[in-house]
Every structure is written in structure tokens, then in C-alpha cells.
Amino acid sequence: MNKAFCDLTGYTFEELKTMDWARVLTPPEYLPMEMEKLAELVKTGQPVRYEKEYIRKDKSRVPIECS
């Protein structure tokens, strides 16, 4: 994590390091797609790119691209 990630999510570094931020920040409707993309990464060893949203600390959502 870095300052940009903290700014993006609205959480401090201290808050993020004590939570399962990958699950807490990801809306439930994106979890199946994300698990599929990560399984593809493990299977092929090739980078995958996908879009989803994070739920910020203030409960607003921000679109992100993962790679």
C-alpha cells in the first residue's frame, strides 16, 4: 500500500493493514468475476486485466482497473 492507495480508498495505512482490504473494499457483485480472473492468472501464469469498483471508507464507490 502507498499514499495513492490510501487516498483512493479513504483509509489510512494503519486501517488497511489491519483488514482484509481486498474483500472489504470489493463489492460482493464483483467477487465471482474477480475469483475467475485470479484463477485464470494462476492457471496460465499470464497477467489478466479487469475492471471493478472499490467501496471507499465513506461508502462511495470508485472504479478501478486491476492488472
N, C-alpha and C positions, 0 to 999 in steps of 0.2 A: 504494500500500500504506500501511496505517496500523497502529497498535499492535493494534487489534482483529483485523485480518487476520493479523498475526504470532502473536497469542495463539491464534487459531483453528487455524492450521496448525502451530504449534510451531517455526516457523523464524524466524530474525532477519531484519530488514530487509536486512542485508548479504547473507545467504544467498539470500533471494528475488530480489534484484536481479541476481544472477549466474546465475540459472537460468531456463529456460523453464517457469515455475511453472504456467502453465495446463495444460501437458501433463504435467509431473512430478506434480502433485497430483491430476490426474484419472485415476481408474481406467480401464483400457482398455475395459471394457464400456460406459462412458458416452460414449466418443469419437464413435461414429457418430451417436448421438442429438444430441450437442452440435453436431456439424458441420451436421446437418439444421436445428437451431434457429437457428444463426448464418446459414445460407443463407436461411432464411425472413426473418430480420431484414434482410439485405442486399436481398432481393427486394422486400419490402413497405415497408421503412422504418419498420415498426411494432415497438414493443418486444415481446419474447417473454419468457415466464416458464417456467422449468423447474426441476426438482429433480434433483440428482445428489449425489455424495459427493466429498469430498477425502480424499486419503491424507495424514495428518499425518506429521510427521518421525518420530514413534515407531511408524509403520506402522499405527496405529489409523485408523479412518475416522470422518468427521464428515459428517452430512447438511447440505447447503446448498441454498438456493434462489437461482437466478440470474434476473436481470431486465435 
